[in-house]
Amino acid sequence: MAIDTKLASSIGNKFGFTLANTSGASKTVILCPAHFDTMKVVTVITQDESTGEVTAVTNTVQRTEVAKIVAAGFDADCVIDDGTIAEGVVATPVNSKFAIRQFLDFVKLNAQIIEEITIQASNPDVFSKVLTMAQVSPLRKVGEDYVNIQDYYDQYQTQTNKITIKNVGAVLNKNTLLSFPLDNNRTVTFTLKFKSAA
């Protein structure tokens, strides 16, 4: 069954997520970690308060480790994943049926061309920040591209809390590193729209 072009444009080939920072400090968030290993195991030990006896040990696998990204020379305080990604920093998908981790795994295996990036913020000062994009390789040093978000503010737009960057043309894949600095007490929603398959 064929879907109307306008309807397909509004529902398909995009992924959105929201970041909220209440950590008390600015954080550089890795939005796409390229091929870097970000896995870590977090162990929580629960003890009986009166006896000190261990009552439970819970291991949770997270993909929020920044050490290898920092070792490669990039600024990073936390890596996007589902839920709490650092103390006071939470990431949630716009559509709860599709996890952030699921999206990142998908683009590592299926390169996507970014057509548009829409950024909606709780405070317009978020738009003074720079989105950093890089294609990274363990074989050679690769440069970074910087997207000054405020350059894409349309003087004729009526919404002051949203900016859409059109005709991006960047590839999102297993070599793409995206990062964004998020100040304390700020919430931002990114929606990445991808070029439709022919």
C-alpha positions as CSV (number, residue, x, y, z in Angstrom):
1,M,0.0,0.0,0.0
2,A,1.4,3.4,-1.0
3,I,1.5,6.1,1.6
4,D,0.7,9.7,0.7
5,T,4.0,11.7,0.2
6,K,3.0,14.4,2.7
7,L,2.0,11.8,5.3
8,A,5.2,9.8,4.8
9,S,7.2,13.0,5.3
10,S,5.6,13.7,8.6
11,I,5.8,10.2,10.1
12,G,8.7,8.4,8.5
13,N,12.5,8.4,8.4
14,K,13.1,10.5,11.5
15,F,14.2,9.9,15.1
16,G,13.9,12.3,18.0
17,F,15.2,12.4,21.6
18,T,15.2,14.8,24.5
19,L,18.1,15.7,26.8
20,A,17.6,17.3,30.2
21,N,20.5,18.6,32.3
22,T,19.9,19.3,36.0
23,S,23.4,18.3,37.0
24,G,24.5,21.7,38.2
25,A,27.1,22.0,35.4
26,S,27.4,22.2,31.6
27,K,27.9,18.8,30.0
28,T,29.2,17.9,26.6
29,V,26.9,15.1,25.4
30,I,27.9,12.6,22.7
31,L,24.8,12.3,20.5
32,C,26.4,9.6,18.3
33,P,29.5,7.8,19.6
34,A,30.8,6.5,16.2
35,H,32.6,3.2,16.6
36,F,33.9,3.9,20.1
37,D,33.3,1.3,22.8
38,T,31.0,3.0,25.4
39,M,29.9,-0.1,27.2
40,K,30.2,-0.3,31.0
41,V,28.7,-2.5,33.7
42,V,27.2,-0.7,36.7
43,T,26.9,-2.8,39.8
44,V,24.5,-1.8,42.6
45,I,24.8,-3.6,45.9
46,T,21.8,-3.5,48.2
47,Q,22.4,-4.1,51.9
48,D,20.2,-4.7,54.9
49,E,20.5,-1.4,56.9
50,S,20.4,-3.2,60.3
51,T,22.8,-6.1,59.6
52,G,24.8,-4.8,56.7
53,E,24.2,-8.1,55.0
54,V,24.1,-8.0,51.2
55,T,20.6,-8.6,50.0
56,A,21.0,-8.1,46.3
57,V,23.5,-7.4,43.6
58,T,22.3,-5.9,40.4
59,N,24.5,-5.5,37.3
60,T,23.2,-3.2,34.5
61,V,24.9,-2.7,31.1
62,Q,25.1,0.9,30.0
63,R,26.6,2.5,27.0
64,T,27.7,5.7,28.7
65,E,31.4,5.3,29.1
66,V,33.4,8.3,27.7
67,A,37.0,7.2,28.3
68,K,37.8,6.0,24.8
69,I,36.2,9.1,23.2
70,V,38.2,11.4,25.5
71,A,41.4,9.4,24.8
72,A,40.9,10.0,21.1
73,G,41.0,13.8,21.7
74,F,37.3,14.7,21.8
75,D,35.5,16.6,24.6
76,A,32.9,14.3,26.3
77,D,31.2,14.2,29.6
78,C,28.5,11.7,28.8
79,V,27.2,9.5,26.0
80,I,23.6,9.3,25.0
81,D,21.7,6.1,26.0
82,D,18.2,5.5,27.3
83,G,17.6,7.0,30.8
84,T,20.1,8.6,33.1
85,I,23.4,9.0,31.2
86,A,25.3,10.9,33.9
87,E,24.3,12.3,37.3
88,G,21.5,14.8,36.6
89,V,21.5,14.2,32.8
90,V,18.6,12.2,31.3
91,A,18.0,11.2,27.7
92,T,14.6,9.9,26.5
93,P,13.3,9.1,23.0
94,V,10.5,11.2,21.6
95,N,8.6,8.0,20.7
96,S,8.8,5.6,23.6
97,K,8.4,2.6,21.2
98,F,11.9,3.2,19.8
99,A,14.8,3.2,22.2
100,I,17.8,5.5,21.7
101,R,20.1,2.4,21.9
102,Q,18.0,0.7,19.2
103,F,18.5,3.8,17.0
104,L,22.3,4.0,17.5
105,D,22.6,0.3,16.7
106,F,20.5,0.7,13.6
107,V,22.6,3.6,12.1
108,K,25.9,1.7,12.8
109,L,24.6,-1.0,10.5
110,N,22.5,1.1,8.1
111,A,24.1,4.5,7.2
112,Q,21.6,7.3,6.9
113,I,21.9,10.7,5.2
114,I,20.6,13.5,7.5
115,E,18.3,15.8,5.6
116,E,17.2,18.0,8.5
117,I,18.0,18.6,12.1
118,T,15.3,20.3,14.2
119,I,16.4,21.6,17.6
120,Q,13.7,22.7,20.1
121,A,14.9,24.2,23.4
122,S,13.6,25.2,26.8
123,N,15.6,28.4,26.6
124,P,16.8,30.2,23.4
125,D,20.4,30.5,24.7
126,V,20.8,26.8,23.7
127,F,20.9,28.1,20.1
128,S,24.2,29.9,20.8
129,K,25.9,26.5,21.1
130,V,27.7,24.6,18.4
131,L,26.9,21.1,17.2
132,T,30.2,19.3,16.4
133,M,30.3,16.6,13.7
134,A,33.2,14.4,12.8
135,Q,33.9,11.3,10.8
136,V,36.4,9.4,12.9
137,S,38.9,6.7,12.0
138,P,41.5,4.8,14.0
139,L,43.7,5.0,10.9
140,R,44.1,8.8,10.6
141,K,43.2,12.1,12.2
142,V,40.0,13.4,10.8
143,G,38.8,17.0,11.1
144,E,35.7,18.3,12.8
145,D,32.8,20.3,11.3
146,Y,31.1,22.9,13.4
147,V,27.4,23.8,13.0
148,N,26.6,27.2,14.6
149,I,22.9,26.6,15.3
150,Q,22.0,30.3,15.6
151,D,23.0,30.8,12.0
152,Y,20.0,28.8,10.9
153,Y,17.4,31.0,12.8
154,D,14.9,32.2,10.2
155,Q,14.0,35.9,10.8
156,Y,10.5,35.2,9.5
157,Q,9.8,32.3,11.8
158,T,7.2,32.8,14.6
159,Q,8.6,30.2,17.1
160,T,11.6,31.4,19.1
161,N,12.2,28.0,20.8
162,K,12.9,26.0,17.6
163,I,15.4,26.0,14.8
164,T,15.5,23.7,11.8
165,I,18.8,23.1,9.9
166,K,17.8,22.1,6.4
167,N,19.8,20.4,3.6
168,V,22.4,18.9,6.0
169,G,23.6,16.1,3.8
170,A,25.8,14.6,6.4
171,V,26.1,10.8,6.8
172,L,25.2,9.2,10.1
173,N,27.0,5.9,10.5
174,K,29.4,3.8,12.6
175,N,32.1,6.5,12.0
176,T,30.1,9.5,12.9
177,L,30.7,11.4,16.1
178,L,28.2,14.1,17.1
179,S,28.5,16.2,20.2
180,F,26.6,19.0,21.8
181,P,27.3,21.1,24.9
182,L,24.2,21.4,27.2
183,D,24.1,23.9,30.0
184,N,22.7,23.3,33.4
185,N,18.9,23.6,33.8
186,R,18.3,23.2,30.0
187,T,16.2,20.8,28.0
188,V,16.6,20.3,24.3
189,T,14.9,18.0,21.8
190,F,16.7,16.9,18.7
191,T,14.8,15.5,15.7
192,L,16.9,14.0,12.9
193,K,15.1,13.6,9.6
194,F,16.7,11.3,7.1
195,K,16.6,11.2,3.3
196,S,14.0,8.7,2.1
197,A,15.2,5.6,0.3
198,A,14.5,5.7,-3.4
